[in-house]
Amino acid sequence: MRLFTGILVLVFLPITLSVASSATVTNGESEALTLVLTENGERSEVVLAVGQTQSICPSGCFVTLPNGDRVVLSGGESVSISNNRAIIE
């Protein structure tokens, strides 16, 4: 029975790690923002209301900010957007 439990841990561990490695982005601007994400070759848009925080890019991605700047995220970063700039921690 112990072997079976160990196998379950190994099977579910990668799923846990991928969820934990998402980046978070917070809109510190005075208006809503639209970010363009390119993840695994697929483009999508994320709209953030003022003060909103959202998890993005669980597998890493490129983010195009409203001012045209591009940011590369690998996952796990905290990004604040304020004064038209991205601050990555």
N, C-alpha and C positions, 0 to 999 in steps of 0.2 A: 504494500500500500504506500509506503514512503516513496518508492520510485515513481509511482503515478503522480503523487503530489508535486514532486520535483519537475516532472514533465509539464504539468500545468503552469507552473511558475515560468518556465522557459518559453512556453507558448504565448502567455499573456504579457510577458515583460516587454517585448517590442511594441505592442499596442500601447501600453502605458507610456513608454518613452516617447513615442511619436506625438501623443497628445500633449505631454509635458513640454515639448520643444517648440510649440507654437510661439510666434512672436506676438506681442500685444502692442497696439497702437492707440494713442490717445489724442483726440482733437483738442488742442489748447487755443484754437483760433476763436474769433468772435462770430464765425459763420460756419455752416456745414461745409465739409470737404468731400471731394470725390477722389479716391485713390484708384489707380489702375494697377492691378496685380497681374504678373505673368508667372505662372507656376506650371512646371512641366509642359511648357509650350502653349498653355491655354491662358487666354486673357479674360479677366473679369474685373468688375468695378465694385468697390466698397464705398458706401456713403456713410460718413460719420457726422452725427449731429454735434453741436457745440458741447464739449465736455465728455463726449461718449468715448468709451474704451472698448476695443474689440480684439479678439484673438484672430490672427491671420497667419497664413503661410506655414502650415504644419510640416511641410517638406522643404522649406526654403523657397524664396521667390525673388523676383525683381519688383520693386514698387516704384511707380512713377507718381511723383507728387504734383499737385496742381500747378506749381511754378515750373514744371518740366524736369526738375532734378530726378535722377534715378538712384535708388538705394537698393543694395543687395542685402537680403536677410537670409540667414541660414537656420533660424529658429532659436527661440529662447530670449531674443532681444526684447527690450522695452523701448518703444519709440514714442516720443512726444513731438507733436507738430505744433510749433508756436512761432509767431513772427515770420511765417512763410519758410521756415527751416525745420528740418528733422533733427532731433537730438536723440542719438542712439546710446542706450546704456546696456 
